[in-house]
Amino acid sequence: MDHRPTIFDLVVASGVEQDIFSPGDLATLALVSQSTKWAVDQSELRKWRLPLVAAFEKHQRLLLFVLAANRITVKHLFAEFAKAIETPDPALTYHGGPKGKENRGPANDHNGFTITSRTVAFDRFLRLAKPQGIGGGVHYCSREGPDNYFTCLKIDEQTLDSWNGKRVLDIGCGSSFFYAEALAFHITVHPMDVLTERESLDELVAVYAKNTLFLQCLLFLQKGVQPGVLAVPEFSVLATIANNFPSIIDHYRDTGAIKGDLFNLSKTIGTAVYDVTICSYVFCYLDRKQKVDALVEMIAVTKVGGEVRICTGMSGIDSATIGIEESIISDANKSATKFKKCLSLCYTDMRGYLYCFEVKKQ
């Protein structure tokens, strides 16, 4: 048996574990490169040696963080990535299960499940605790439909460019990474949720880092990223995220969601505070009156000329009332006369899940 130190051992020995992206870790990066080539040579999947090693070396600092955060060896990571890349649908294989393409996250001890690290490119994932006596452990259960920011809110390169320098309120963000990713595009996002505790923060970060590296490998190899196979934002958006990964992780660790009440925003936050207000997978759980009240509050906190972007979600208390009917918008505008503002619908998709509004002077 070969007792060569794992890459995590090398990282710890180098003394960079406290600041994994520090400028002084170049020697460790060289060890990563050497260890990667050595580990791949031992693998049965050697045909992926050159392309995957090249992808790893292109993202050495991200690789170093993934190995340390997940406490795994290069050999283990290479084998996992290579086995997935060999299949017709790498993303589905990597994320696992018939309803794959979601990232995995930690369980929440308080209520049995958690809405985990939703990002520009990755969906959230529910990990439900099984009742005792039924196998124990956890199992994975996907939401109905994708809810990454690119797919459900149409936050693409053009949108990110248009939001440069603006303030955005993200309502119902859960443990989202979007507010941290947005900094790379010079956008200030204030995340807000009724639950603000982030359990298993280290696991969330480790999962996010590993998924980010895997996606970057797919892009580098140009495999499994065709439309319909893996829906991803423009490559330039993903490259920006990968290139700014250190600052994204730092911001995510240092800050978190603010606790807020969707039906009392104007009193707790103020009026005309944000250029953009976004909300996803919340309206599917609201009744008609709650939808009207929520829209009024979103009008209040958004500036005239700003926008409100809502993805209602595809499941909820009553699937027959998932959308936002014209009468709901009309009633909200009537109630918002006290703010002298109203909503003007600019776009809705054919499914009736996405609604984009402009806030106008009334």
Secondary structure, DSSP 8 states (H G I E B T S, - for coil): ------HHHHHHHHT-TTSTT-GGGHHHHHHHHHHHHHHHHTSS-GGGHHHHHHHHHHTHHHHHHHHHHHT--HHHHHHHHHHHHTSSSHHHHHH-STT-SB------TTTS-------SS-B--EEEE--TTTT-SEEEE--SS--SHHHHH---HHHHHHTTT-EEEEET-TT-SHHHHHGGGT-EEEEEES----TTHHHHHHHHHHHHHHHHHHHHHT-S-STTTS----HHHHHHHHHTHHHHHHHHHH---EE--GGGHHHHT-SS-EEEEEEESSGGG--HHHHHHHHHHHHHHEEEEEEEEEE--S-SS-GGG-S--HHHHHHHHHHGGGGTEEEEEEEE-TTS-EEEEEEEE-
